[in-house]
Amino acid sequence: MDAMGILAALRRFQDVDPSHGKAPPVIVETRKWMSSEKPMQRRWSLISSSLHILHNLVKSKSNHKYFDNREAKRVLHFYKGSDTPERSFPACLTLSYVINKDKELDLVNDEKGAIAIITGFLQKSLQGRHHGFSIEELVEGLENLSEHPKNKENIKRRAVPFLFELLEKCEESEKTFIRRCLSKLDLYSVTDETVEDISGIQENLTTQCEDEKVIETCAFVETLVCSLPEMEPEEAKDVLDAINAAVNKTVRGERMAVADRIAGIDGCLDILMKMALGFYANGDDDLYLDDQRWESLNSVNYVILSCADASIRFASAAGDTGFVKFLLNICNSITVI
């Protein structure tokens, strides 16, 4: 399919079908942040979305080495202290994956309400309300934060009733994370048989989806990705938006299959990295005034955000391609909250 044919075919992926799941609210909210026409607000919008992407990337253990340095932790700790939850929440959770538990516990002392936010999301999960975070990642966030003694007591006060209720109602894969968290809180008596070792469980997860619609979506997305090097910037934005729409047309489990497929396309992450670097161009002032560049960079970031949220394999590949360093550099572009 040539470039014109691809662009003509994009229409069928422009709208998210409500019966197959909606775009996660974090993506919807990020789009709201990024709609501002004021340059400084756009800068903050880009930093907020970058922190959310970093949270998705750090969930891959293979990416921890890219965060395990003084500068990365300094930047994350800086935003953890923000009075804006869109920045403090993802920064705090990201830090919780990579601190040295013997020397750096103070870095994850929850002073800005991350535990309260997680508890609210868990309550919404029990009510069947959509909020864009999986139970696994929320509970894993609590488990990581519980390493700090003050956080541990706060979690016991706020979150434990919801954790026990979820333990009765959720899927078995989710129960694994909840048991581990309750064990860390000294509230669940376990043996090696009752609490599985979930370290790296998602790293080794394979996705084999035989659903005809998902297979078709995977094939279509691969065609779109392979067409990107031939596209002009304005055309590339439409293709990137269509990739993101295609990923988010599916429910969460199917979304992983699509994102895994994208991660497996030879050179795909290199293409996205090259595009992101080109549009960002060291974050000069023109970026925040040039609508074309601004929207094109956002389109690249939306793909990374949604695919890394869905797939640990994609997150790992994005980290290896340089997205952790790239996003940390963006976050380091403003030094005063």
Steps between C-alpha positions, in 0.01 A plus 500: 500500500644839400496811715176634349329167550612488861375850571166417338467193720557689824140608535385168637739532794429861589219433749530276803217247510343521850411131489868412476636725774583868508834675496636499856406823684868581551525531119180702481623730776841532336328613183316763700828619652658521157220705343617823663630768266721671757867400468565464874189289547613287210837450667329379817268281296794331332671440834182353652451258213872411503476404869201276428692330218801451730270327750392259226861439396632435852259207542739304280782372720740514209458879497601552863863542403407818312356652817772381737707815507510814711374735230193291412403467865559870559262592219232258619533612861471860385161432338389276784491821702270676254164628625349378173385134520549453125873530572547394863303173465688340208835631630443341841393166352792495257748566779353217706623246243862611492611625842767327703289373789795511740606859425224690321171425676443867578463564128163322502350641819150582373454869574270589210224240525601223259360236735168684520485518120568127466237423763248707308576308182462166681161613627399590146612153387265342752220718367577396143598853402758558228814691604778380269719313750509123543451349845842337465688826454310677778563221748863474393528872566371449855739210551796710390399800710448282808878466532491835684369452858273808493358397165438149633284627783316736267426215259370286786261778604377590153532215256476168683117470502496548124783248451313229692178573312683481167655172610150352504390641165786546255674275250756244614786687335403810698473303823867409467598865532256562785632205702854625457402849614307373803795279589730805488256673736522204741128435453503175308644171617665338202708211381699462185197330348248774578699803387665461167824665401377770267837656432528514127165327447397752236845505341457138396132518415417402146187617327331277249168644396295311244221755482455585132442869566817530710704315237368742238584797723854370553554462127361845429716662769809329361423645158463845652827477693693382196368797300630764744851547353344608168263753655522875516459638856136601450419158353695322773286666766184353347658154486621523861153607613352204314746260668402634838129476417546142380678401821227654712210351302568172677439397861802485729598136440474535123685830519804315628499274194494802268774683692713185509466480122618859463800432727596206280508698176865536398615859539163628625626654824800649318259675264292636787812611688635681195168675448472604865854641502435684175177661615637586846832640370633570851176670603565839342235766549364452148376152599234655723397753235505276193171308501622247244811403696314506829217275383738264320713451813185437701393237250828312544467524877141370493618188322773441758261575787223265392723217374729502804192500722371190323820302448806441716677375189437831325610692811826307510568559132425872538744524790774328301440744214565803720155624603579503874793736447300710254205543736719573801670773298159652426412491870832664583422795271319690779672525834247698705159358594 
